[in-house]
Amino acid sequence: MKSFLCLIGLSISSLFFTTHSLQAQSVATINGEAIDRAEFLYAFNKNRKETEPIILDSLEAYLEQYINFKLKVREARALGLDSSQAFQEELQGYISQIRKPYLENPQAEEELLKETYRHMQTDVNASHILIKLPATALPVDTLKAYNFLDSLKQTIGSREEFEEIAKKFSQDGSAQTGGNLGWFTALHMVAPFEDGAYETPVGKVSEIVRSSFGYHLIYVNDKRENRGKVLTSHIFFTKQRGEEALELAQMVYDSLQNGGDWEMLARKYSDDSGTKTDGGRLPWAGVKQLPDEFLEIAYSIEERGEYTEPKETQYGWHIIKLNDVQPLEPYEIKKGEIAMLLKRMGRNTLEEDKLMSKLKKENSFSQSLENLDDILIQLSLTSKSDASESELAARMLFQHGENSVHVKDFLEAIPSFKIQYSKSQLANFYKKFEKDYIIAYEDSIAPAKYPEYRLLINEYEEGLLLFEIMEEKVWRKSVLDSVGLQRFYESNIKDYHIGERLDCLCINSPSAEVKQQLSAIIIPPDSLNMAAEYIAKQLDETKSPELKIAKRTLLASDFSNFEAVKNAAGQWFEPNSLDAYCLIQNTLPEGPQPLNEIKGIVMSDYQEELDEQWVKDLRSSVKIKVDKKALKAIANN
């Protein structure tokens, strides 16, 4: 294989650099290294709708972010992160699943588009068992894996049995949850897996499915009609707050119920730093674009503009507002998007014979069949070892592109050095050798020959590098550097300052009769922390079970006259923001919130500071030049 790559590599270098130079109009340079115009626009256009005009201000703002991204990638390369074996293996794993651009099959594309849209009309909830198998696995290993999975299938009679077997034998990360993959729809899974899931009825186990990951058994838990996408906003309270999260969520919800402003409350209280400044707005999302449990809540909201009570997910508590709903669009509108996704995911294929003819024609393949026939006859009369040392090894088999391929190259691909093969056996070896060579050649020139493919490969590589360098420079450091986190907290302690508050015990929506009974209950000061028990014992037994008692921490803004009540422990009052009757238990002084109570929030802020300082250092170490004329030309066009 190394000789293949060397042979091919020499011929494509001039092609790549010629093609690249034609497209290398830059929008900026970093130490003289160009940021390619086409590459920049490829990234920019992924974040805008096709119908939106390109405005110079937005181009300039996005370029600043893109330069920061490029600086981080440069740093990752400088540290050699792109040369590690683990990185290269992960990258190749992603690239192997991208459809090669030369595999397009226009004749079958329309049917594939329609079939994909049919799948899109239904969501599937499925679990699976995976037995991993590399693409290069020997036939004996492939058969062993298949037979093992087939033997497991014979023992499955229910969903519970499937989940138990998945936990024991599946080699996928989902094994710990019984193989459950949640809800998905078309184009969320590799093609063979998707087809297997859609072909299998609910409550049944699929036939054994082979994908690029290995062999799968799929259990279909449920299917439903596609519910489209939702546009939502949320006010989020992280579980890292502990019990305070639900209390704060309930307080904010009560404020909303009493006419509180959503935007203001989101900015003030939401723990989602990415959306709080924009009223908690999230992008349009469907299956797999937000967690299943979040979407289930969002889909349950009946009217636009309505919001939920605090709802729990694995991440914390959310108050979710439904802004808009978008049903699955008609096929004619969705068709272009599906075609683009199919191209990115490698779903189109071309029949092998047609593919070979196409690639040979494009690369000026030439060969004498008489010469090939004579070479195979001569090789059948000798062994591989003897042929390698004879004049026969220097004879040319074919010309492809700028390369001449010789018998010696073919001999290296033949197994068993001393065995003498028949002409028919050699013909089979040759057919595979020729195909493998042509595909390897096309793979090697694909980034230069197909610009969009080059940009996509680059996107995958740089995205992985960004993740690796962010893990090293920001995320891991913020977790491990407890001293730095403490120093950051102390330096910014004013940002975590909170005013005086009251710990209260609140009764939701009590009647006037109940309020009168509650006011008459006298609770000793040293027993205020046990007020709930006092109330339950002394209140009318017929009223006590109906009461909804909750512990709340209320802010000064919840009171019309905070000064009058802040030292009134043991007294009852009605806060402005709640439809409740509350007993004051304790006054919490004004001051900074303890680090251990808001560690998640502080760590997020610390990560932002680490990132900002890192970018500042990176920028100070290089010379950046922006081509404003190039940006103006883009905007004008």
C-alpha positions in Angstrom: 0.0 0.0 0.0 2.9 2.4 0.7 4.1 2.0 -2.8 0.6 2.8 -4.0 0.6 6.0 -2.1 4.1 7.0 -3.2 3.3 6.3 -6.8 0.1 8.3 -6.6 1.5 11.2 -4.5 4.1 12.2 -7.0 1.6 12.8 -9.7 -1.0 14.9 -7.8 1.1 17.5 -6.1 1.2 19.8 -9.1 -2.6 19.3 -9.6 -3.4 20.2 -6.0 -1.2 23.3 -5.9 -2.4 24.6 -9.2 -6.1 24.1 -8.2 -5.5 25.5 -4.8 -3.7 28.6 -6.1 -6.6 29.4 -8.4 -9.0 29.4 -5.5 -6.7 30.9 -2.9 -8.0 34.5 -2.9 -7.8 35.3 0.8 -9.9 37.3 3.1 -7.1 37.6 5.8 -3.7 36.4 6.6 -2.1 35.2 9.8 1.7 35.7 9.7 1.4 35.7 5.9 -0.6 32.4 5.9 -3.8 33.0 3.9 -7.4 32.3 5.2 -8.9 31.1 1.9 -12.0 33.0 0.7 -13.8 29.8 -0.4 -13.1 28.2 3.0 -14.3 31.2 4.9 -17.5 31.5 2.9 -18.1 27.8 3.3 -18.1 28.3 7.1 -20.0 31.6 7.0 -22.8 30.3 4.7 -23.5 27.3 7.1 -24.7 29.8 9.6 -27.1 31.9 7.4 -30.2 31.2 5.4 -29.8 31.1 1.7 -32.3 34.0 1.3 -30.5 36.3 3.8 -28.4 39.1 2.2 -24.7 39.2 3.1 -24.0 42.3 5.1 -20.5 43.7 5.5 -20.8 44.2 9.2 -21.8 40.5 9.8 -19.0 39.4 7.5 -16.4 41.4 9.5 -17.8 40.2 12.8 -17.8 36.6 11.7 -14.3 36.9 10.3 -13.0 38.0 13.8 -14.5 34.8 15.3 -13.1 32.7 12.4 -9.6 34.2 12.9 -9.9 33.1 16.6 -10.9 29.7 15.5 -8.0 29.5 13.1 -5.5 30.6 15.7 -6.6 27.8 18.0 -6.2 25.3 15.2 -2.7 26.7 14.4 -1.8 26.2 18.1 -3.1 22.6 18.0 -1.0 21.8 14.9 2.0 23.5 16.5 1.6 21.2 19.5 1.5 18.1 17.2 -2.1 17.2 18.2 -2.9 16.4 14.5 0.0 13.9 14.3 -1.0 11.5 17.1 -2.2 8.1 16.2 -5.4 8.4 18.2 -6.3 11.7 16.4 -5.6 10.3 12.9 -7.6 7.1 13.6 -10.6 9.2 14.8 -10.3 11.5 11.8 -10.1 8.6 9.3 -13.2 7.1 11.0 -15.1 10.3 10.2 -13.7 10.6 6.7 -14.5 7.0 5.9 -18.2 7.8 6.4 -18.3 10.8 4.0 -19.6 10.0 0.6 -16.7 10.2 -1.9 -17.7 12.8 -4.5 -16.9 10.4 -7.4 -19.6 8.0 -6.3 -22.6 10.1 -7.4 -25.3 8.3 -9.2 -27.8 10.9 -10.7 -30.0 8.1 -12.1 -30.9 6.8 -8.7 -30.9 10.1 -6.8 -34.6 11.0 -7.2 -35.7 7.6 -5.8 -33.3 7.9 -3.0 -34.6 11.4 -2.2 -38.2 10.2 -2.1 -37.3 7.2 0.0 -35.5 9.4 2.5 -38.5 11.8 2.7 -40.8 8.8 3.3 -38.5 7.9 6.3 -38.6 11.5 7.5 -42.3 11.3 7.9 -41.9 8.9 10.8 -39.7 9.0 14.0 -38.3 5.8 15.4 -37.4 4.9 18.9 -35.0 1.9 18.9 -32.4 0.0 20.9 -29.5 -2.0 19.4 -26.8 -4.5 20.2 -23.5 -3.9 18.4 -20.7 -6.3 17.8 -17.9 -4.2 16.4 -16.1 -5.4 13.2 -13.5 -3.4 11.2 -13.9 -3.0 7.5 -10.7 -5.0 7.0 -11.9 -8.0 9.1 -11.1 -11.4 7.7 -14.0 -13.6 6.5 -13.5 -16.0 9.4 -13.9 -13.2 11.9 -16.9 -11.8 10.0 -18.6 -15.2 10.2 -17.8 -15.6 13.8 -19.3 -12.2 14.7 -22.4 -12.9 12.6 -23.0 -16.3 14.2 -22.5 -15.0 17.7 -25.1 -12.2 17.1 -27.5 -14.7 15.5 -27.2 -17.0 18.5 -28.1 -14.0 20.7 -31.1 -13.2 18.6 -32.6 -16.7 19.1 -32.8 -16.0 22.9 -34.7 -12.7 22.7 -38.4 -12.8 23.3 -39.2 -9.4 24.7 -37.9 -5.9 25.1 -36.7 -6.6 28.6 -34.6 -9.6 27.4 -33.2 -7.5 24.6 -32.1 -4.8 27.1 -30.5 -7.4 29.4 -28.5 -8.9 26.5 -27.5 -5.5 25.3 -26.1 -4.6 28.7 -24.0 -7.8 28.7 -22.8 -8.1 25.1 -23.2 -4.9 23.2 -20.0 -3.1 22.4 -21.6 0.3 21.9 -21.7 3.1 24.5 -25.4 2.7 24.8 -25.0 -0.7 26.3 -25.4 0.6 29.9 -28.9 1.8 29.0 -29.9 -1.4 27.4 -28.8 -0.2 24.0 -31.4 2.5 23.9 -30.8 5.2 21.2 -33.8 7.3 21.9 -35.8 8.9 19.0 -34.3 9.4 15.6 -35.5 10.0 12.1 -34.0 9.8 8.5 -30.3 10.7 8.1 -29.6 10.5 11.8 -28.0 7.0 11.5 -25.8 5.3 8.9 -27.8 4.0 6.0 -27.9 0.3 6.7 -29.0 0.9 10.3 -31.7 3.4 9.3 -33.1 1.0 6.7 -33.1 -1.9 9.2 -34.9 0.2 11.8 -37.6 1.5 9.4 -38.2 -2.0 8.0 -38.7 -3.6 11.4 -42.2 -3.5 13.1 -42.7 -2.1 16.6 -41.9 -4.7 19.3 -39.8 -6.8 16.9 -36.1 -7.6 16.5 -34.5 -6.8 13.1 -32.6 -9.1 10.9 -28.8 -8.8 11.5 -27.6 -5.5 10.0 -24.1 -4.8 8.7 -22.8 -1.2 8.9 -19.4 0.4 8.9 -19.3 -0.1 12.7 -20.0 -3.9 12.7 -23.1 -6.1 13.1 -26.3 -4.8 14.7 -29.5 -6.3 16.1 -32.2 -3.6 16.3 -35.2 -3.6 18.6 -37.9 -1.1 17.6 -39.5 0.3 20.8 -41.9 2.7 19.1 -42.8 4.7 16.0 -44.7 7.9 15.6 -45.6 10.5 13.0 -42.9 13.3 12.6 -43.9 16.2 14.8 -41.9 18.8 13.0 -39.6 21.4 14.6 -40.3 23.7 17.5 -38.9 27.1 18.3 -38.6 27.5 22.0 -37.1 29.7 24.8 -36.3 28.4 28.2 -35.2 29.7 31.6 -32.8 27.1 33.0 -31.7 26.2 36.5 -28.8 23.8 36.7 -28.8 20.9 39.1 -25.4 22.1 40.3 -27.4 24.6 42.4 -28.8 21.6 44.5 -32.2 22.0 46.1 -32.1 25.7 45.4 -32.6 25.0 41.7 -36.2 23.9 42.0 -36.9 26.6 44.6 -35.6 29.3 42.3 -37.4 27.8 39.3 -40.7 27.9 41.2 -40.1 31.4 42.3 -39.4 32.6 38.7 -42.5 30.6 37.5 -44.7 32.3 40.1 -43.3 35.7 39.0 -44.3 34.9 35.4 -47.7 33.9 36.6 -48.1 37.3 38.3 -47.1 39.2 35.2 -43.3 39.1 35.4 -41.4 39.9 32.2 -40.0 36.8 30.5 -36.9 38.5 29.0 -35.9 40.2 32.2 -36.3 37.0 34.3 -34.4 35.0 31.8 -31.5 37.4 31.8 -31.5 37.6 35.6 -31.9 34.0 36.6 -31.2 31.5 33.7 -28.1 29.4 34.1 -27.8 29.0 30.3 -25.2 31.6 29.6 -25.5 31.0 25.9 -29.1 32.1 25.7 -30.0 34.1 28.7 -29.1 37.5 27.2 -31.5 36.7 24.3 -34.4 35.8 26.5 -33.5 32.1 26.5 -34.2 31.7 22.8 -33.1 28.4 21.3 -32.8 27.6 17.6 -35.3 25.7 15.6 -35.0 22.0 16.7 -36.4 18.6 16.0 -35.4 15.1 16.9 -31.8 14.7 18.0 -31.2 18.5 17.9 -32.3 18.9 21.6 -32.5 16.2 24.3 -35.5 13.9 23.9 -36.9 14.8 27.3 -36.7 18.5 26.6 -38.5 18.1 23.2 -41.2 15.9 24.8 -42.0 18.8 27.1 -41.9 21.3 24.3 -44.2 19.2 22.0 -46.7 18.9 24.9 -47.3 22.7 24.9 -50.6 23.3 23.1 -50.5 27.0 22.2 -47.8 29.3 20.9 -46.7 31.8 23.6 -47.6 29.4 26.5 -45.0 28.2 28.9 -44.7 25.3 31.3 -44.3 24.9 35.0 -40.7 24.0 36.1 -39.9 20.7 34.4 -37.0 18.5 35.2 -34.5 17.0 32.8 -31.2 15.2 33.5 -29.5 18.6 33.3 -31.7 20.6 35.7 -35.0 22.4 35.8 -36.5 24.3 32.8 -39.4 26.7 32.3 -40.1 26.2 28.6 -42.0 28.6 26.3 -43.3 27.6 22.9 -42.6 30.3 20.3 -43.5 28.6 17.1 -44.1 25.2 15.4 -43.0 24.1 12.0 -44.5 20.9 10.6 -42.4 18.7 8.2 -42.2 20.7 5.0 -43.6 19.2 1.7 -41.2 17.1 -0.4 -40.6 19.7 -3.1 -39.4 22.2 -0.5 -37.4 19.7 1.5 -35.8 18.0 -1.5 -32.8 20.4 -1.8 -31.9 20.0 1.9 -32.2 16.2 1.7 -29.9 16.1 -1.4 -27.3 18.2 0.4 -27.4 16.0 3.4 -27.1 12.8 1.3 -24.0 14.2 -0.3 -22.4 15.0 3.0 -23.2 11.6 4.4 -22.2 9.3 1.6 -25.6 7.9 0.7 -25.2 7.9 -3.1 -23.3 5.1 -4.8 -22.4 4.3 -8.3 -22.4 0.7 -9.6 -18.8 -0.6 -9.6 -18.5 -1.2 -13.4 -19.9 2.2 -14.2 -17.7 3.8 -11.6 -14.6 2.2 -13.0 -15.5 3.3 -16.5 -16.2 6.9 -15.3 -12.9 7.2 -13.4 -10.8 5.7 -16.2 -12.3 8.1 -18.7 -11.7 11.1 -16.5 -8.1 10.1 -15.9 -7.2 9.1 -19.4 -6.7 5.4 -18.6 -4.8 3.5 -21.3 -3.9 -0.1 -21.7 -3.1 -2.8 -24.2 -5.3 -5.8 -23.5 -3.0 -8.0 -25.6 -0.1 -6.9 -23.5 -2.1 -7.6 -20.3 -3.0 -11.1 -21.6 0.6 -11.9 -22.4 1.8 -10.7 -19.0 -0.7 -12.9 -17.2 0.4 -15.9 -19.3 4.1 -15.2 -18.5 3.3 -14.8 -14.8 1.4 -18.1 -14.7 4.6 -19.9 -15.8 6.7 -18.7 -12.9 6.5 -17.8 -9.2 6.1 -14.4 -7.7 9.7 -14.4 -6.4 11.2 -15.4 -9.8 9.0 -12.8 -11.7 10.1 -10.0 -9.3 13.7 -10.6 -10.3 13.1 -10.9 -14.1 12.6 -8.4 -16.9 8.9 -9.1 -16.7 8.7 -6.9 -13.5 9.5 -3.7 -15.6 6.7 -4.2 -18.1 3.9 -1.6 -18.0 0.4 -2.7 -17.1 -1.4 0.6 -17.7 -1.3 4.4 -17.7 -3.6 6.2 -15.3 -3.5 10.0 -15.0 0.2 10.9 -15.1 1.3 7.5 -13.6 2.6 4.4 -15.3 1.9 1.2 -13.4 4.2 -1.7 -13.8 4.2 -5.5 -13.2 6.4 -5.0 -10.1 3.6 -3.0 -8.5 1.1 -5.7 -9.2 3.4 -8.4 -7.8 3.5 -6.6 -4.5 -0.3 -7.1 -4.2 -0.2 -10.8 -4.8 -0.2 -13.0 -1.7 2.2 -15.9 -1.0 5.7 -15.3 -2.4 6.6 -18.7 -3.8 3.2 -20.1 -5.0 2.7 -20.4 -8.8 -0.8 -19.2 -9.8 -2.9 -20.1 -12.8 -3.8 -17.4 -15.4 -7.4 -17.3 -14.1 -6.3 -16.8 -10.5 -3.9 -14.0 -11.6 -6.7 -12.4 -13.6 -8.8 -12.2 -10.4 -5.9 -10.7 -8.5 -5.3 -8.2 -11.3 -9.0 -7.1 -11.4 -8.9 -6.3 -7.7 -5.4 -4.6 -8.0 -6.6 -2.4 -10.9 -9.8 -1.4 -9.0 -8.0 -0.7 -5.8 -5.4 1.4 -7.6 -8.0 3.5 -9.4 -10.0 4.1 -6.2 -6.8 5.0 -4.2 -5.7 7.4 -6.9 -9.1 9.1 -7.0 -9.1 9.3 -3.2 -5.7 11.0 -3.3 -6.8 13.7 -5.8 -10.3 14.1 -4.5 -9.5 17.1 -2.2 -8.0 19.0 -5.1 -10.5 17.8 -7.8 -13.6 18.4 -5.7 -13.5 21.7 -3.8 -16.5 21.1 -1.6 -15.1 17.7 -0.6 -11.8 19.4 0.3 -13.6 21.9 2.5 -15.6 19.2 4.2 -12.5 17.2 5.0 -10.9 20.3 6.3 -14.0 21.0 8.4 -13.8 17.6 10.1 -10.1 17.8 10.8 -10.1 21.3 12.2 -13.3 20.6 14.2 -11.5 17.7 15.9 -8.4 19.8 16.5 -10.4 22.5 18.1 -12.0 20.1 20.4 -8.6 18.6 21.4 -7.0 22.0 22.0 -10.0 23.4 23.9 -10.0 20.3 26.2 -6.3 20.9 26.9 -6.2 24.7 27.2 -9.6 25.5 28.7 -12.0 22.8 29.8 -9.6 20.4 31.6 -7.7 23.3 33.1 -10.9 24.8 34.6 -11.7 21.5 36.2 -8.3 20.7 37.6 -7.1 24.2 38.5 -9.0 24.6 41.8 -6.5 27.3 42.9 -7.2 29.3 39.7 -10.9 28.8 40.1 -10.8 30.2 43.7 -8.7 33.1 42.6 -11.1 33.9 39.7 -14.1 33.7 42.1 -12.4 36.1 44.6 -11.4 38.5 41.9 -14.9 38.6 40.5 -16.8 38.2 43.7 -18.9 41.3 43.0 -20.5 39.4 40.1 -21.8 36.7 42.5 -23.2 39.2 45.0 -26.8 38.7 46.0 -29.0 41.0 48.1 -30.7 40.2 51.4 -33.1 37.3 51.2 -35.6 35.5 53.4 -35.9 31.8 53.9 -39.6 31.2 54.0 -42.2 28.5 54.2 -45.0 29.2 51.7 -48.5 27.8 51.4 -49.8 28.1 47.8 -53.2 29.7 47.3 -54.7 29.3 50.8 -58.3 30.4 51.5 -59.1 33.3 53.8 -60.2 30.8 56.5 -56.8 28.9 56.3 -54.9 32.2 56.4 -56.7 33.1 59.6 -55.8 29.7 61.1 -52.2 30.0 60.0 -51.8 33.5 61.5 -53.0 32.2 64.8 -50.3 29.5 65.1 -47.5 30.6 67.3 -44.2 28.9 66.5 -41.3 29.3 69.0 -38.2 31.0 67.5 -36.0 28.0 68.1 -38.5 25.8 66.2 -38.9 27.8 63.0 -36.8 25.3 61.1 -39.5 22.7 62.0 -42.4 25.0 61.1 -44.0 22.5 58.6 -44.4 19.9 61.4 -46.0 22.6 63.7 -48.4 23.6 61.0 -49.5 20.1 60.2 -50.1 19.3 63.9 -52.0 22.5 64.9 -54.0 23.2 61.7 -57.5 21.8 61.3 -57.0 18.1 60.1 -59.5 18.6 57.3 -57.4 21.5 55.9 -53.9 20.1 56.4 -53.8 17.5 53.6 -54.9 20.1 51.1 -52.1 22.5 51.7 -49.2 22.7 49.3 -46.2 23.6 51.5 -42.9 24.6 49.9 -39.6 26.0 51.2 -38.6 29.2 49.3 -35.8 31.7 49.3 -37.3 35.1 48.4 -35.4 38.2 47.2 -36.0 41.8 48.3 -37.7 42.5 45.0 -40.5 40.1 46.0 -41.6 42.5 48.8 -43.2 45.9 48.5 -41.5 46.9 51.8 -38.6 44.5 52.5 -37.3 46.6 55.4 -40.5 46.1 57.3 -40.3 42.3 57.1 -36.7 41.3 57.0 -36.3 41.0 60.7 -39.8 39.6 61.3 -39.0 35.9 61.8 -42.1 33.9 62.8 -44.5 36.3 61.0 -46.8 35.6 58.1 -47.0 37.8 55.0 -48.1 37.8 51.3 -45.2 38.4 48.8 -45.8 40.5 45.7 -44.5 37.8 43.3 -46.4 34.8 44.7 -50.0 33.7 45.2 -49.0 32.3 48.5 -49.0 32.9 52.3 -45.5 32.7 53.7 -43.9 32.3 57.1 -40.5 34.0 57.5 -38.0 31.6 59.0 -34.7 33.3 58.6 -33.0 36.4 57.1 -30.0 35.7 54.9 -27.5 38.6 54.8 -26.5 40.5 51.7 -23.2 39.3 50.2 -21.5 36.9 47.8 -22.9 33.5 47.2 -20.5 30.8 48.5 -18.4 29.2 45.8 -19.6 25.7 46.7 -23.2 26.7 46.0 -22.6 28.2 42.5 -19.5 26.3 41.4 -21.0 25.3 38.0 -21.8 28.9 37.2 -18.4 30.2 38.3 -16.6 27.4 36.4 -18.4 28.4 33.2 -17.4 32.0 33.7 -13.8 30.9 34.5 -13.7 29.0 31.2 -14.8 32.1 29.3 -12.0 34.1 30.9 -9.4 31.4 30.1 -10.6 31.3 26.5 -10.6 35.1 26.2 -7.1 35.4 27.7 -5.8 32.5 25.5 -7.2 34.2 22.3 -5.6 37.5 23.4 -2.2 35.8 23.8 -2.6 34.0 20.5 -3.4 37.3 18.7 -0.5 39.1 20.3 1.9 36.5 19.0 1.0 36.9 15.3 0.5 39.5 12.7 -3.1 39.5 11.4 -4.0 41.3 8.2 -7.7 41.6 7.1 -8.4 42.2 3.4 -11.3 44.6 3.6 -11.6 44.9 -0.1 -12.2 41.2 -0.4 -14.9 41.4 2.2 -16.6 44.3 0.5 -16.5 42.4 -2.8 -18.2 39.5 -1.1 -20.9 41.7 0.4 -21.5 43.5 -2.9 -22.0 40.3 -4.8 
